[in-house]
Amino acid sequence: MFNFGSTRVAVVGGGPVGLVTAVSLQRMGCAVTLFSGEKRKPDPARPRALFLWTSALRALAACHRGLPAPNLAQEIEACGVRIERLDIHAWSGARLSSLPLGALGRSLAQPTIVVEPEALQTTLTPLFVGNMVHRDLHAGEIEPGSWSRFHVAGHEPFDLMLVATGRESPFRVLIQDEPSAQRPAFQDAFVGVCSSSDAAPSRRLPSGTSLTVLGSRLRIWLTPVKRGIAWYACVKRESGSQGPRVWDLPGLRRLFDTSHPLVREVLWASDPQDTGRIAISDVPPTRPWVRGGLALLGDAAHAPTPDLGFGACLGIEGAMTLVSRIERAAAAPLKPDESPDWADALRQYEARHFPRAQRLVELSRAAALLSMPESRMEDALRDLVTARLFGGLATDDLRHILAYEAYEAYEAYEARSA
């Protein structure tokens, strides 16, 4: 069915977005080389949990339904924890609102899950059985031939080069004259895990429930993961200050000392060695993402703040949008002397995914600003609005966001076009 022929694809970046792209294209028939990067010591400032919303799993399930087993959506779900609801509490502990994520997922045929990055990597890596190169590929090593063939020393020329190397990707300079810079969000985040073996808190968070607690210029998110409770605490910086309000876990514990009882228990039971601080920023999407057969994916193209938990999800959606356009180009009828128009497929990916990425990056930034206002009066107004209006409005908007079809199979596209 697919006219891949001897199509050679380089995927640069061995994270979740790079891996799902490489596995998907390989199963379709492409000859894929994955430049996964050198193995490094884990960064203490890395995320401890990734939200994978229904829309990401829907895209994976749709793509891999027609490909050789196993189905990626099922494999990823098995290494995560299903989330049935997201509760939002005030600093006092009173519940303000709740989002029915489980019900939304059932209506859309896929759940929302939380997965630890290491578990996701362990699950995805063995599924790629092609040529994996454990070294960092640098932008200066790529010699494009009219941007339709890419030469890397020691490898046969590549027809496509797909880059998923993170928010500081140097590959953007190959496509954009003025690559977008990171925008500071004027907040710092601490991440950590309270292991189920450390203390009782993991038994106090209801099964399948993520919890967000809102304070004065403070916010914390707790979520179940396979090994206990992962948490993400945000601290808004003082107006006009360039430095953080708090530097370490003991300082964070002092700030949250009078908050929700479960929050205190989790922070006090967490290991300082398994805690990291991150200065939060985002990378707004800026066109172009594509030049000939070269395309940016994931955080290399767009990196939201973590406030909505859509970073990994948006990257996977983009990867599946790209895969669907490559599939469509490979399945289109061709004359004997023609080849699939890969460059047009990449342009279609950008045109389709850019508005989605732009919207979610800005929504996430707005969530960061609105959830941590500047005064106690604004705090009280935020809590009142969250309690009276947020649940219904947010559920309706979230349903619309999660119903997004990132992957559209060639057959569905042909039927709709006819």
Residue pairs with C-beta under 8 A, 6 or more apart in sequence:
1 331
2 28
2 29
2 327
2 330
2 331
3 330
3 331
3 332
3 334
3 339
3 340
4 28
4 29
4 30
4 330
4 340
5 339
6 31
7 29
7 30
7 31
7 159
7 160
7 330
7 340
7 342
8 30
8 31
8 32
8 33
8 156
8 157
8 158
8 159
8 160
9 22
9 25
9 30
9 31
9 32
9 33
9 158
9 159
9 160
9 161
9 162
10 32
10 33
10 35
10 137
10 150
10 152
10 155
10 158
10 160
10 161
10 162
11 18
11 21
11 22
11 25
11 32
11 33
11 34
11 35
11 162
11 164
12 18
12 35
12 137
12 161
12 162
12 163
12 164
12 165
12 171
13 35
13 36
13 37
13 163
13 164
13 165
13 166
13 297
13 298
13 300
14 34
14 35
14 36
14 37
14 125
14 132
15 121
15 164
15 166
15 298
16 50
16 117
16 120
16 121
16 124
16 312
16 315
16 316
17 164
17 297
17 298
17 299
17 312
17 315
17 316
17 318
17 319
18 34
18 36
18 162
18 164
18 165
18 297
18 298
19 34
19 121
19 124
19 125
19 127
19 128
20 60
20 72
20 124
20 316
20 319
20 320
21 162
21 164
21 297
21 319
21 322
21 323
22 32
22 34
22 128
22 130
23 72
23 124
23 127
23 128
24 63
24 64
24 67
24 72
24 319
24 320
24 323
25 32
25 323
25 326
26 32
26 128
26 129
26 130
27 64
27 67
27 68
28 67
28 323
28 326
28 327
28 330
29 330
30 326
31 130
32 128
32 130
32 131
33 130
33 131
33 132
33 133
33 155
33 158
34 128
34 130
34 131
34 132
34 133
35 133
35 135
35 136
35 137
36 132
36 133
36 134
37 134
37 135
37 136
37 165
38 134
38 135
38 136
39 134
42 118
43 276
44 275
44 276
45 191
45 276
45 277
45 278
46 117
46 191
46 276
47 117
47 191
47 232
47 306
48 116
48 117
48 191
48 192
48 193
48 225
48 230
48 231
48 232
48 274
49 114
49 115
49 116
49 117
49 223
49 225
49 230
49 232
50 114
50 115
50 116
50 117
50 120
50 309
50 311
50 312
51 83
51 112
51 113
51 114
51 223
51 309
51 310
51 312
51 313
52 76
52 80
52 112
52 113
52 114
52 115
52 312
52 313
52 316
53 112
53 309
53 310
53 313
53 401
53 402
54 101
54 104
54 105
54 108
54 110
54 111
54 112
54 402
55 108
55 313
55 317
55 401
55 402
55 403
55 404
55 406
56 312
56 313
56 316
56 317
56 320
56 406
57 73
57 76
57 77
57 110
57 111
57 112
57 113
58 73
58 108
58 109
58 110
58 402
58 405
58 406
58 407
59 316
59 317
59 320
59 321
59 405
59 406
59 407
60 71
60 72
60 73
60 76
60 316
60 320
60 407
61 71
61 72
61 73
61 74
61 109
61 110
62 320
62 405
62 407
62 408
62 409
63 72
63 320
63 323
63 324
63 407
63 409
64 71
64 72
64 73
65 71
66 409
70 127
72 124
72 127
73 110
75 123
75 124
75 127
76 113
76 115
76 120
76 123
76 124
77 111
77 113
78 123
79 115
79 119
79 120
79 122
79 123
79 226
80 113
80 114
80 115
80 116
80 119
80 120
80 225
80 226
81 113
81 114
81 115
81 208
81 223
81 224
81 225
81 226
82 102
82 105
82 111
82 112
82 113
82 208
83 101
83 102
83 111
83 112
83 113
83 114
83 208
83 209
83 210
83 223
83 224
84 100
84 101
84 102
84 207
84 208
84 209
85 98
85 99
85 100
85 101
85 102
85 208
85 209
85 210
86 98
86 99
86 101
86 209
86 210
86 211
86 212
87 95
87 97
87 98
87 209
87 210
87 211
87 212
88 95
88 96
88 97
88 98
88 99
88 212
88 213
88 214
88 386
88 390
89 95
89 96
89 211
89 212
89 213
89 214
89 260
90 96
90 213
90 214
90 383
91 213
91 214
91 215
91 216
91 218
91 258
91 259
91 260
92 260
93 260
93 261
96 214
96 383
96 386
96 387
96 390
97 386
97 387
97 390
97 391
97 394
98 391
99 391
99 394
99 395
99 398
100 395
101 111
101 112
101 210
102 111
102 112
102 208
104 112
104 395
104 398
104 399
104 402
105 111
105 112
105 402
107 399
108 399
108 402
108 403
112 402
114 210
114 223
114 224
114 225
114 230
115 225
116 225
116 226
116 227
116 230
119 226
137 152
138 170
139 170
139 171
139 173
139 174
141 152
141 153
142 150
142 151
142 152
142 161
142 174
143 150
143 151
143 152
144 150
144 151
144 174
144 292
144 294
145 151
145 157
146 292
147 291
147 292
147 293
147 294
147 343
148 159
148 292
148 293
148 342
148 343
149 157
149 158
149 159
149 293
150 157
150 158
150 159
150 160
150 161
150 293
150 294
151 157
151 158
152 158
158 293
159 293
159 342
160 293
160 294
160 295
160 326
160 342
160 346
161 293
161 294
161 295
162 294
162 295
162 297
162 322
163 169
163 171
163 294
163 295
163 296
163 297
163 300
164 296
164 297
164 298
164 299
164 300
164 315
164 319
165 171
165 300
166 298
166 299
166 300
166 303
167 182
167 281
167 283
167 299
167 300
167 303
168 182
169 296
169 299
169 300
171 294
171 296
171 300
172 179
172 180
172 296
172 300
173 179
174 291
174 294
175 288
175 289
175 290
175 291
175 294
175 296
176 286
176 287
176 288
178 286
179 286
180 283
180 284
180 285
180 286
181 283
182 281
182 282
182 283
182 303
183 281
183 282
183 283
183 284
183 365
184 279
184 280
184 281
185 280
185 281
185 282
185 305
185 365
185 368
186 236
186 237
187 234
187 235
187 236
187 237
187 280
187 368
187 372
188 234
188 235
188 237
188 244
188 245
188 246
188 277
188 278
188 279
188 280
189 232
189 233
189 234
189 235
189 277
189 278
189 280
189 306
190 232
190 233
190 235
190 249
190 252
190 275
190 276
190 277
190 278
191 230
191 231
191 232
191 233
191 275
191 276
191 278
192 230
192 231
192 249
192 267
192 270
192 271
192 274
192 275
192 276
193 225
193 227
193 228
193 229
193 230
193 231
193 270
193 271
193 274
194 201
194 202
194 228
194 229
194 230
194 231
194 266
194 267
194 269
194 270
195 202
195 227
195 228
195 271
196 202
196 227
196 228
196 229
197 228
198 228
198 269
198 270
198 271
199 265
199 268
199 269
200 265
201 229
201 262
201 265
201 266
201 269
202 224
202 228
202 229
204 262
204 265
205 211
205 222
205 224
205 229
205 262
207 224
208 224
209 224
210 221
210 222
210 223
210 224
211 221
211 222
211 223
211 260
211 262
212 219
212 220
212 221
212 222
213 219
213 220
213 222
213 259
213 260
213 263
214 371
214 372
214 379
214 382
214 383
214 386
215 256
215 259
215 379
216 376
216 379
217 235
217 236
217 372
217 373
217 374
218 233
218 234
218 235
218 236
218 255
218 256
218 259
218 372
219 233
219 234
219 371
219 372
220 231
220 232
220 233
220 234
220 256
220 259
220 263
221 231
221 232
221 233
222 229
222 230
222 231
222 262
222 263
222 266
223 229
223 230
223 231
224 230
229 266
231 266
231 267
231 270
232 306
233 252
233 256
233 267
234 280
234 307
234 368
234 372
235 244
235 245
235 246
235 252
235 255
236 245
236 372
237 243
237 244
237 245
238 245
239 374
244 277
244 279
245 255
246 252
246 254
246 255
247 277
248 272
248 277
249 267
249 270
249 272
249 275
250 272
252 267
253 264
253 267
253 268
256 263
256 264
256 267
257 264
280 305
280 306
280 368
281 303
281 305
282 303
282 304
282 305
282 361
282 364
282 365
283 299
283 302
283 303
283 361
284 302
284 358
284 361
284 362
285 301
285 302
285 354
285 357
285 358
285 361
287 350
287 354
288 350
289 295
289 296
289 301
289 349
289 350
289 354
290 296
290 343
290 346
290 347
290 349
290 350
292 343
292 346
293 342
293 343
293 346
294 346
295 322
295 346
295 349
295 350
297 315
297 318
297 319
297 322
298 314
298 315
298 318
298 319
299 311
299 315
301 318
301 357
302 314
302 318
302 357
302 358
302 361
303 311
303 361
304 310
304 311
304 314
304 360
304 361
304 363
304 364
304 365
305 364
305 365
305 367
305 368
306 364
307 364
307 365
307 367
307 368
307 371
308 360
308 363
308 364
308 367
310 360
310 364
314 356
314 357
314 360
316 406
317 353
317 356
317 404
317 406
318 349
318 353
318 357
318 406
320 406
320 407
321 349
321 352
321 353
321 406
321 407
322 345
322 346
322 349
322 353
323 407
324 406
324 407
324 408
324 409
324 410
325 345
325 346
325 348
325 349
325 352
326 342
326 345
327 409
327 410
328 345
328 348
328 410
328 413
329 340
329 341
329 342
329 344
329 345
330 340
331 410
332 340
334 340
353 406
356 404
356 406
360 401
370 382
371 382
373 379
373 381
373 382
